[in-house]
């Protein structure tokens, strides 16, 4: 059965007096070993990012500051998520089309299950839908 996107709580320690640390150390619920970490910042609010799916890569996306509106599409189901705080990540399975909108000043952190490979990217939505139609339920 194909995986679907879902929200993951991340562990936070600290207080308003000293600040907070949010960590993946206790995030046993991240469903993969992390191979790569990258972040995206300074994306103008009028720019929509994403517009791709990955053949094999799984991701967890976190809004470190600001907010990110994420539309996900598995080829069978579309969902919308609002990432508004760094104590929550969005699990994005392989073969899931995404489109992202960043608020002013937002920074996105992405944890991935693979290293970067352009061959893993599907950048054509029609091709994505054709491939997604062949995934067993």
Backbone as numpy.savetxt, mean C-alpha at the origin, in Angstrom:
# Nx Ny Nz CAx CAy CAz Cx Cy Cz
-7.63 -18.82 -3.49 -8.48 -17.63 -3.49 -7.59 -16.38 -3.49
-7.88 -15.41 -4.36 -7.07 -14.19 -4.40 -7.19 -13.41 -3.09
-6.11 -12.77 -2.72 -6.10 -11.94 -1.51 -6.79 -10.62 -1.80
-7.30 -9.99 -0.75 -7.91 -8.67 -0.87 -7.19 -7.70 0.06
-7.21 -6.40 -0.27 -6.58 -5.41 0.60 -7.29 -5.33 1.95
-6.52 -5.01 2.99 -7.11 -4.80 4.31 -6.18 -3.95 5.16
-6.75 -3.32 6.20 -5.98 -2.45 7.09 -5.29 -3.27 8.17
-4.07 -2.85 8.53 -3.24 -3.52 9.53 -2.89 -2.51 10.61
-3.20 -2.79 11.88 -2.75 -1.88 12.95 -1.25 -2.08 13.20
-0.54 -0.99 13.46 0.89 -1.04 13.78 1.09 -0.64 15.23
2.08 -1.23 15.88 2.34 -1.00 17.30 2.91 0.41 17.51
2.36 1.12 18.48 2.84 2.46 18.84 3.13 2.49 20.33
4.27 3.07 20.69 4.65 3.24 22.10 5.02 4.69 22.33
4.78 5.19 23.54 5.15 6.55 23.88 3.99 7.29 24.51
4.09 8.61 24.50 3.06 9.45 25.10 3.14 10.84 24.47
2.09 11.66 24.68 2.13 13.02 24.16 3.30 13.84 24.73
3.72 13.50 25.94 4.80 14.27 26.59 6.16 14.02 25.94
6.41 12.80 25.46 7.74 12.48 24.91 7.72 12.12 23.43
6.53 11.94 22.86 6.42 11.54 21.46 6.19 10.04 21.34
6.15 9.56 20.11 5.79 8.18 19.85 6.78 7.50 18.92
6.87 6.20 19.05 7.59 5.34 18.11 6.57 4.35 17.58
6.46 4.25 16.28 5.63 3.23 15.65 6.57 2.28 14.95
6.35 0.98 15.15 7.32 -0.01 14.69 6.64 -1.22 14.07
7.37 -1.86 13.17 6.91 -3.14 12.63 7.47 -4.30 13.44
8.24 -4.02 14.49 8.86 -5.07 15.30 7.83 -6.07 15.82
6.68 -5.58 16.20 5.65 -6.45 16.76 4.52 -6.70 15.76
4.78 -6.46 14.50 3.72 -6.57 13.48 3.72 -7.95 12.84
3.44 -8.95 13.66 3.37 -10.31 13.14 2.30 -10.43 12.07
1.39 -9.46 12.01 0.32 -9.54 11.04 0.71 -9.01 9.66
1.94 -8.54 9.48 2.40 -8.23 8.12 2.65 -9.58 7.45
1.94 -9.86 6.36 1.92 -11.22 5.83 3.10 -11.60 4.93
4.23 -10.91 5.06 5.40 -11.26 4.25 6.66 -10.75 4.93
7.81 -11.30 4.53 9.10 -10.79 4.97 9.40 -9.53 4.16
9.83 -8.47 4.82 10.08 -7.20 4.15 11.43 -7.24 3.45
11.42 -6.97 2.14 12.65 -6.95 1.33 13.09 -5.54 0.98
12.13 -4.61 0.87 12.46 -3.26 0.43 11.57 -2.28 1.18
12.13 -1.10 1.48 11.40 0.00 2.11 11.67 1.25 1.28
10.61 1.95 0.91 10.79 3.23 0.23 9.70 4.19 0.67
9.89 5.48 0.42 8.90 6.47 0.78 8.74 7.45 -0.37
7.56 8.03 -0.42 7.20 9.01 -1.45 6.76 10.27 -0.72
7.30 11.41 -1.13 6.93 12.68 -0.51 6.89 13.76 -1.58
6.32 14.90 -1.22 6.23 16.08 -2.09 5.40 15.81 -3.35
4.42 14.92 -3.24 3.50 14.68 -4.35 2.41 15.75 -4.31
2.28 16.56 -5.35 1.22 17.57 -5.34 -0.17 16.92 -5.24
-1.09 17.54 -4.48 -2.42 16.96 -4.29 -3.19 16.70 -5.60
-2.88 17.45 -6.64 -3.60 17.27 -7.91 -3.06 16.11 -8.74
-1.97 15.49 -8.29 -1.37 14.37 -9.01 -1.86 13.05 -8.42
-2.33 12.18 -9.29 -2.74 10.85 -8.85 -1.61 9.88 -9.18
-1.17 9.13 -8.17 -0.07 8.18 -8.35 -0.62 6.77 -8.39
0.28 5.84 -8.57 -0.12 4.44 -8.65 -0.35 4.07 -10.09
-1.60 3.76 -10.41 -1.98 3.33 -11.76 -1.15 2.14 -12.21
-1.03 1.17 -11.31 -0.34 -0.07 -11.64 -0.73 -1.16 -10.65
-0.38 -2.37 -11.00 -0.47 -3.53 -10.11 0.87 -4.24 -10.22
1.11 -5.16 -9.30 2.34 -5.95 -9.35 1.97 -7.42 -9.51
2.73 -8.12 -10.31 2.48 -9.54 -10.51 2.75 -10.34 -9.24
3.84 -10.04 -8.55 4.24 -10.85 -7.39 4.39 -10.05 -6.10
4.67 -8.77 -6.18 4.99 -7.98 -5.00 3.76 -7.69 -4.15
3.89 -7.92 -2.85 2.90 -7.51 -1.85 3.45 -6.26 -1.18
2.57 -5.39 -0.70 3.00 -4.14 -0.08 2.18 -3.85 1.17
2.76 -3.08 2.07 2.02 -2.42 3.13 2.34 -0.93 2.99
1.31 -0.12 2.83 1.43 1.32 2.62 1.00 2.04 3.89
1.82 3.00 4.35 1.54 3.75 5.57 1.64 5.25 5.27
0.68 6.03 5.72 0.76 7.49 5.63 1.51 7.97 6.86
2.78 8.33 6.70 3.57 8.79 7.85 3.09 10.14 8.35
2.73 11.02 7.44 2.09 12.29 7.80 1.16 12.67 6.66
0.20 13.53 6.95 -0.81 13.84 5.96 -1.74 12.66 5.79
-2.42 12.61 4.66 -3.34 11.51 4.40 -3.20 11.05 2.95
-3.60 9.81 2.73 -3.55 9.23 1.40 -4.87 8.53 1.15
-5.53 8.88 0.08 -6.73 8.17 -0.36 -6.28 7.11 -1.36
-6.67 5.87 -1.10 -6.23 4.76 -1.93 -7.45 4.04 -2.49
-7.48 3.88 -3.81 -8.49 3.06 -4.45 -7.78 1.77 -4.85
-8.35 0.63 -4.45 -7.79 -0.67 -4.82 -8.79 -1.41 -5.69
-8.27 -2.23 -6.59 -9.10 -2.99 -7.51 -8.43 -4.34 -7.73
-9.09 -5.40 -7.31 -8.56 -6.76 -7.49 -9.03 -7.38 -8.80
-9.81 -6.65 -9.57 -10.40 -7.19 -10.78 -11.77 -7.78 -10.49
-12.06 -8.00 -9.22 -13.35 -8.51 -8.78 -14.05 -7.55 -7.82
-13.23 -6.76 -7.10 -13.78 -5.86 -6.09 -12.95 -4.59 -6.03
-13.64 -3.45 -5.99 -12.99 -2.16 -5.78 -13.29 -1.71 -4.36
-12.27 -1.14 -3.69 -12.44 -0.59 -2.35 -11.72 0.75 -2.27
-12.15 1.59 -1.35 -11.48 2.85 -1.07 -11.06 2.89 0.38
-9.86 3.38 0.61 -9.30 3.49 1.96 -8.77 4.90 2.15
-8.92 5.43 3.37 -8.32 6.70 3.76 -7.28 6.41 4.82
-6.02 6.56 4.46 -4.93 6.39 5.43 -4.65 7.75 6.03
-4.88 7.87 7.36 -4.81 9.19 7.99 -3.87 9.25 9.19
-3.28 8.13 9.59 -2.33 8.17 10.70 -1.32 7.03 10.57
-0.12 7.22 11.13 0.95 6.25 10.93 0.84 4.97 11.75
-0.22 4.80 12.51 -0.39 3.57 13.27 -1.23 2.55 12.50
-1.41 2.78 11.21 -2.22 1.89 10.41 -1.60 1.75 9.03
-1.48 0.53 8.57 -0.98 0.27 7.23 -2.05 -0.39 6.38
-1.94 -0.24 5.10 -2.85 -0.89 4.16 -2.10 -2.01 3.46
-2.55 -3.24 3.67 -1.97 -4.38 2.95 -2.52 -4.37 1.53
-1.60 -4.42 0.56 -1.96 -4.47 -0.85 -1.36 -5.76 -1.42
-2.21 -6.73 -1.75 -1.70 -8.00 -2.25 -1.17 -7.86 -3.68
-0.45 -8.87 -4.14 -0.07 -8.93 -5.54 -1.34 -8.94 -6.38
-1.25 -8.50 -7.59 -2.38 -8.45 -8.52 -3.53 -7.58 -8.00
-3.17 -6.42 -7.50 -4.15 -5.45 -7.02 -3.80 -4.08 -7.62
-4.66 -3.55 -8.44 -4.47 -2.24 -9.07 -4.68 -1.17 -8.00
-3.82 -0.15 -7.98 -3.98 0.94 -7.01 -3.92 2.30 -7.69
-4.66 3.23 -7.10 -4.59 4.64 -7.47 -4.56 5.43 -6.17
-3.61 6.38 -6.05 -3.37 7.08 -4.79 -3.44 8.60 -4.97
-4.07 9.25 -4.00 -4.13 10.71 -3.92 -3.56 11.15 -2.58
-2.59 12.05 -2.62 -1.90 12.52 -1.42 -2.43 13.89 -1.02
-2.58 14.11 0.29 -2.88 15.45 0.77 -1.60 16.28 0.69
-1.75 17.58 0.84 -0.59 18.49 0.86 0.38 18.04 1.95
1.65 17.83 1.61 2.66 17.49 2.60 2.67 16.04 3.05
1.89 15.19 2.44 1.83 13.78 2.86 3.11 13.03 2.47
3.48 12.09 3.33 4.59 11.19 3.06 4.09 9.76 3.20
4.35 8.95 2.19 3.94 7.54 2.20 5.17 6.67 2.40
5.06 5.71 3.29 6.09 4.69 3.51 5.54 3.40 2.93
6.37 2.68 2.18 5.92 1.43 1.58 6.91 0.32 1.93
6.38 -0.78 2.48 7.14 -1.98 2.79 6.76 -3.01 1.73
7.74 -3.65 1.10 7.42 -4.58 0.03 8.04 -5.96 0.26
7.44 -6.95 -0.38 7.88 -8.34 -0.24 9.00 -8.71 -1.20
9.29 -7.84 -2.18 10.33 -8.12 -3.18 11.18 -6.89 -3.41
12.31 -7.08 -4.02 13.09 -5.95 -4.50 12.46 -5.44 -5.79
12.79 -4.21 -6.18 12.21 -3.61 -7.37 12.60 -4.37 -8.62
11.61 -4.60 -9.47 11.82 -5.16 -10.80 10.74 -4.60 -11.72
11.13 -3.89 -12.74 10.15 -3.32 -13.68 9.28 -4.42 -14.29
9.84 -5.61 -14.46 9.08 -6.72 -15.05 7.89 -7.14 -14.17
7.90 -6.78 -12.90 6.82 -7.13 -11.97 5.62 -6.20 -12.11
5.79 -5.07 -12.78 4.74 -4.05 -12.86 3.80 -4.29 -14.04
2.51 -4.11 -13.78 1.49 -4.08 -14.83 1.00 -2.64 -14.86
1.27 -1.94 -15.94 0.93 -0.52 -16.01 -0.24 -0.24 -16.96
-0.78 -1.26 -17.56 -1.92 -1.13 -18.46 -3.15 -1.76 -17.79
-4.18 -0.95 -17.55 -5.35 -1.42 -16.80 -6.08 -2.55 -17.53
-6.21 -2.46 -18.85 -6.88 -3.53 -19.60 -6.12 -4.86 -19.48
-4.81 -4.79 -19.54 -4.01 -6.01 -19.37 -4.19 -6.57 -17.95
-4.20 -5.67 -16.96 -4.43 -6.11 -15.58 -5.75 -6.86 -15.47
-6.82 -6.30 -16.02 -8.13 -6.96 -15.94 -8.12 -8.33 -16.62
-7.42 -8.44 -17.75 -7.32 -9.75 -18.43 -6.60 -10.76 -17.54
-5.49 -10.35 -16.92 -4.74 -11.26 -16.05 -5.54 -11.61 -14.79
-6.21 -10.61 -14.22 -6.99 -10.83 -12.99 -8.15 -11.79 -13.23
-8.69 -11.78 -14.42 -9.82 -12.67 -14.74 -9.42 -14.13 -14.72
-8.12 -14.40 -14.83 -7.64 -15.79 -14.87 -7.17 -16.30 -13.52
-7.27 -15.49 -12.47 -6.88 -15.92 -11.13 -8.01 -16.75 -10.56
-7.69 -17.90 -10.02 -8.72 -18.80 -9.47 -9.33 -18.20 -8.21
-10.63 -18.42 -8.07 -11.33 -17.95 -6.87 -11.10 -18.88 -5.74
